[in-house]
Each structure stands twice: as C-alpha cells, then as structure tokens.
Amino acid sequence: MKNQNELTTFSHELKNSLTLIYSQLQYIEQTHPELLSDLHWSGIKDDFSSVFDMVRHMLSPASDASAALEPVDLSSLLEEIKYSWSTKLNEHGITFSVLTEDSSPYYIKGSKTKFLQIFNNLISNGVNAISRKKETAREPLISVHLSREGSFVVCSLSDTGIGMTKEQQARAFYRGVSFVPKGNGIGLSVVSEIAKDLDISIHMDSALNQGTTFTLIFPGLADTAK
C-alpha cells in the first residue's frame, strides 16, 4: 500500500467483500439443508470464519489486540488444522500426524487467529518443501508432537522435505527471503513476528534433503475450562 488512506480503503472493501461471500454461503446452506451434515461444507465455513477473524484482527486498532487473547487448547486446534488441510495433503500424498505426550488439554494463552497463522504458514512451508524433494525414499510426512516442560508447552513440527542449508536457515525468517521459485518470502517472517508478539520461542533445525523441524515453546496454562 502506498499510504494509510489506501490501506484503510483496502481493509474496508476487503471486509465488505468477505461479508458478502459469507452471506452467500449462509443462503446456500438455507436453500440446501442437506449441507448441514456434509463435513466438507462445515470445513469450508470454519475455514472462512477463521479467515474473516484473521482479517478483522489484523485490521483492528492495536488497543484491541489484548481482547483477542484467550486460553486455547493446542491439541484441539491442531486437529482442526489437520482436517482443514486434509484435501491439500491428500493431493500431495502427505501423511499428517499429531502426537501428544498425554491426553490432557494443552492450554496456551493467545489469539486463536494468530495461532492459525503460525501453523498454516509452517504447514504450507512443509508441503512446499516435500513437493520440491526429488528423492522419495522417505515417506512424505508432516508430524507434530506436543509435550510439556515445566510451565511450558513444547510443539515440534517436522517435515520430510528438501530441507535447508545452514546459510539458508540463517536467513529463513527474513521478510522477502524465499528459496522457492517465485516465492514471496513472507510466510516464515509472519511466523517469527507473531512468535515475538506472543512470547513464543521458536527454533529451527534443518538439513539438506533430510527435512526441517520447527520447535515452538509456548508459555503454558494450567488445565482450565475458561
């Protein structure tokens, strides 16, 4: 955007367009009640709601940011994300697994919208890395593991993709830096920026042709039903 006025106009028109699209989705559902039992339709609505919330939060005044913070069960959120990505992952023959150290909720405090941004970008990065890998000896896989370390929740997300060199890793989180042809270099920079805002530590371990693991350490919460 060239200036603040253009950004304001863009945000206004974007929210209007999203509102119109959602209204059409509601109309379609009302005229085709059989869709209420269709899991794919429910997934579309949920994903659209997430996008709408993301846009609304990103375009809200900074003073509204704290109001978006809430306890989020990371294990449940990951299952939602897994379902949302299922069609795309199936297209690429990629298995997605979520493993937890125990069956209790993994509560973290923050914005569900921001957490969705983090994981959608990391998973997109993993899908691209796997699709660019020519060697097929290892199963195409994105795996997530949740554990606890004291008061922290540790999330490791790994892919069996093409991986990165040490030099690439050093620049991976810089905005505008991409190692993918025609990539925009925004995804991982967004992850890094959100992590800083929400006091999430993030570490990356990667090796060329071996894959990449992102480890995120979230300030945890005691089990709560808030």
C-alpha positions as CSV (number, residue, x, y, z in Angstrom):
1,M,0.0,0.0,0.0
2,K,1.3,3.5,-0.9
3,N,-0.2,5.2,2.2
4,Q,-2.6,4.9,5.2
5,N,-5.6,6.1,3.2
6,E,-5.1,3.3,0.6
7,L,-4.7,0.7,3.4
8,T,-7.9,2.0,5.1
9,T,-9.8,1.8,1.8
10,F,-8.5,-1.7,1.1
11,S,-9.4,-3.0,4.5
12,H,-12.9,-1.6,4.3
13,E,-13.5,-3.1,0.8
14,L,-12.0,-6.4,1.9
15,K,-14.2,-6.8,4.9
16,N,-17.3,-5.8,2.8
17,S,-16.4,-8.5,0.2
18,L,-15.9,-11.2,2.8
19,T,-19.2,-10.3,4.4
20,L,-20.9,-10.7,1.0
21,I,-19.3,-14.0,0.4
22,Y,-20.3,-15.3,3.9
23,S,-23.9,-14.1,3.3
24,Q,-23.9,-16.2,0.1
25,L,-22.7,-19.2,2.0
26,Q,-25.5,-18.8,4.5
27,Y,-28.0,-18.5,1.7
28,I,-26.7,-21.7,0.0
29,E,-26.9,-23.5,3.4
30,Q,-30.5,-22.3,3.9
31,T,-31.6,-23.5,0.5
32,H,-29.7,-26.8,0.7
33,P,-30.2,-28.0,4.3
34,E,-28.6,-31.3,3.4
35,L,-25.3,-29.5,3.5
36,L,-25.6,-29.3,7.3
37,S,-24.5,-32.9,7.5
38,D,-21.6,-32.5,5.0
39,L,-18.2,-32.4,6.7
40,H,-16.6,-30.7,3.8
41,W,-19.2,-27.9,3.9
42,S,-18.6,-27.5,7.6
43,G,-14.9,-27.3,6.9
44,I,-15.4,-24.6,4.3
45,K,-17.5,-22.5,6.8
46,D,-15.0,-23.0,9.6
47,D,-12.0,-22.0,7.4
48,F,-13.9,-19.0,6.1
49,S,-14.7,-17.9,9.6
50,S,-11.0,-18.2,10.5
51,V,-10.0,-16.0,7.5
52,F,-12.6,-13.4,8.4
53,D,-11.4,-13.3,12.0
54,M,-7.8,-13.1,10.9
55,V,-8.6,-10.1,8.6
56,R,-10.6,-8.4,11.3
57,H,-7.9,-8.8,14.0
58,M,-5.1,-7.7,11.7
59,L,-7.0,-4.6,10.7
60,S,-8.3,-3.7,14.2
61,P,-6.6,-1.0,16.3
62,A,-3.6,-2.1,18.3
63,S,-5.6,-1.5,21.5
64,D,-7.9,-4.3,20.6
65,A,-5.1,-6.9,20.5
66,S,-5.3,-7.8,24.2
67,A,-9.0,-8.5,23.9
68,A,-8.3,-11.3,21.4
69,L,-6.1,-13.2,24.0
70,E,-7.8,-16.4,25.4
71,P,-6.9,-19.9,26.5
72,V,-6.6,-22.2,23.5
73,D,-6.2,-26.0,23.6
74,L,-3.4,-26.5,21.2
75,S,-4.1,-30.2,20.7
76,S,-7.7,-29.5,19.7
77,L,-6.6,-26.6,17.4
78,L,-4.1,-28.9,15.6
79,E,-6.9,-31.5,14.9
80,E,-8.9,-28.7,13.4
81,I,-6.0,-27.6,11.3
82,K,-5.3,-31.2,10.2
83,Y,-8.9,-31.5,8.9
84,S,-8.7,-28.2,7.1
85,W,-5.5,-29.3,5.3
86,S,-6.7,-32.9,4.6
87,T,-7.7,-32.3,0.9
88,K,-4.4,-30.5,0.0
89,L,-2.3,-33.1,1.9
90,N,-4.1,-35.9,0.1
91,E,-3.4,-34.3,-3.3
92,H,0.4,-34.5,-2.5
93,G,0.2,-37.9,-0.8
94,I,1.4,-36.4,2.5
95,T,0.6,-38.0,5.8
96,F,-0.2,-35.6,8.7
97,S,0.1,-36.9,12.3
98,V,-0.4,-35.3,15.6
99,L,1.0,-37.0,18.7
100,T,0.7,-35.8,22.3
101,E,2.5,-36.8,25.4
102,D,-0.7,-37.3,27.3
103,S,-4.5,-36.9,26.7
104,S,-5.0,-33.8,28.8
105,P,-5.6,-30.4,27.0
106,Y,-2.5,-28.4,26.1
107,Y,-3.7,-24.9,27.1
108,I,-1.8,-21.9,25.9
109,K,-2.8,-18.2,26.0
110,G,-3.1,-16.1,22.9
111,S,-5.1,-15.5,19.9
112,K,-6.6,-18.5,18.0
113,T,-6.4,-16.5,14.8
114,K,-2.7,-15.8,15.3
115,F,-2.0,-19.5,16.2
116,L,-3.8,-20.4,12.9
117,Q,-1.5,-18.1,11.0
118,I,1.6,-19.7,12.6
119,F,0.6,-23.3,11.8
120,N,-0.9,-22.6,8.4
121,N,2.3,-21.0,7.3
122,L,4.5,-23.7,8.8
123,I,2.4,-26.5,7.2
124,S,2.4,-24.6,3.8
125,N,6.2,-24.4,4.1
126,G,6.3,-28.2,4.8
127,V,4.1,-29.0,1.8
128,N,6.2,-26.9,-0.5
129,A,9.4,-28.5,0.9
130,I,8.1,-32.0,0.4
131,S,6.8,-31.3,-3.1
132,R,10.2,-29.9,-4.2
133,K,12.1,-33.0,-3.0
134,K,13.1,-35.4,-5.8
135,E,14.3,-38.2,-3.5
136,T,11.4,-40.4,-2.4
137,A,13.0,-42.9,-0.1
138,R,11.3,-41.3,3.0
139,E,7.6,-41.2,3.4
140,P,6.1,-37.7,2.7
141,L,5.2,-36.8,6.2
142,I,4.4,-33.8,8.4
143,S,4.3,-34.7,12.0
144,V,3.5,-32.6,15.1
145,H,4.4,-33.6,18.7
146,L,3.2,-31.9,21.8
147,S,4.9,-32.2,25.2
148,R,5.3,-30.3,28.5
149,E,8.4,-28.8,30.1
150,G,7.5,-27.3,33.4
151,S,5.1,-24.5,32.8
152,F,5.7,-24.5,29.0
153,V,4.1,-26.3,26.1
154,V,6.5,-27.6,23.5
155,C,5.4,-28.2,20.0
156,S,7.7,-29.7,17.4
157,L,6.5,-29.7,13.8
158,S,8.6,-31.7,11.3
159,D,8.5,-32.4,7.6
160,T,10.4,-34.8,5.4
161,G,11.0,-32.2,2.7
162,I,14.0,-30.8,0.9
163,G,15.5,-29.1,4.0
164,M,17.8,-26.1,4.1
165,T,21.5,-25.4,4.3
166,K,23.0,-23.6,7.2
167,E,23.2,-20.4,5.1
168,Q,19.5,-20.7,4.2
169,Q,18.5,-21.3,7.8
170,A,20.3,-18.1,8.9
171,R,18.1,-16.0,6.5
172,A,14.9,-18.1,6.5
173,F,12.9,-15.7,8.8
174,Y,13.8,-12.5,7.0
175,R,10.9,-10.9,5.2
176,G,11.2,-11.1,1.4
177,V,13.7,-14.0,1.5
178,S,12.5,-17.1,-0.3
179,F,14.2,-20.3,-1.5
180,V,11.2,-21.3,-3.7
181,P,11.0,-20.2,-7.3
182,K,8.5,-17.2,-7.4
183,G,8.1,-17.4,-3.6
184,N,7.3,-14.1,-1.8
185,G,9.3,-14.8,1.4
186,I,6.5,-13.7,3.7
187,G,5.3,-16.9,5.4
188,L,8.2,-17.6,7.9
189,S,8.6,-13.9,8.6
190,V,5.0,-13.8,9.7
191,V,5.6,-16.8,11.9
192,S,8.6,-15.0,13.5
193,E,6.7,-11.7,14.0
194,I,3.7,-13.4,15.7
195,A,6.0,-15.5,17.9
196,K,7.7,-12.4,19.2
197,D,4.3,-10.7,19.9
198,L,3.0,-13.7,21.9
199,D,6.3,-14.5,23.7
200,I,6.7,-17.8,21.8
201,S,10.3,-19.1,21.4
202,I,10.9,-20.7,18.0
203,H,13.9,-22.8,16.9
204,M,14.6,-24.4,13.5
205,D,16.7,-27.4,12.8
206,S,17.1,-28.5,9.2
207,A,19.5,-30.4,6.9
208,L,19.5,-30.6,3.1
209,N,17.4,-33.5,1.8
210,Q,16.6,-34.6,5.4
211,G,13.7,-32.2,6.3
212,T,13.1,-29.5,8.7
213,T,11.8,-29.3,12.3
214,F,10.4,-26.2,13.9
215,T,10.2,-26.2,17.7
216,L,7.8,-23.7,19.3
217,I,7.8,-23.2,23.1
218,F,4.6,-21.6,24.3
219,P,4.0,-20.1,27.8
220,G,1.6,-22.7,29.1
221,L,-1.5,-22.5,31.3
222,A,-2.8,-25.0,33.9
223,D,-5.7,-27.1,32.6
224,T,-8.7,-24.8,32.6
225,A,-12.2,-24.7,31.3
226,K,-12.2,-20.9,30.9
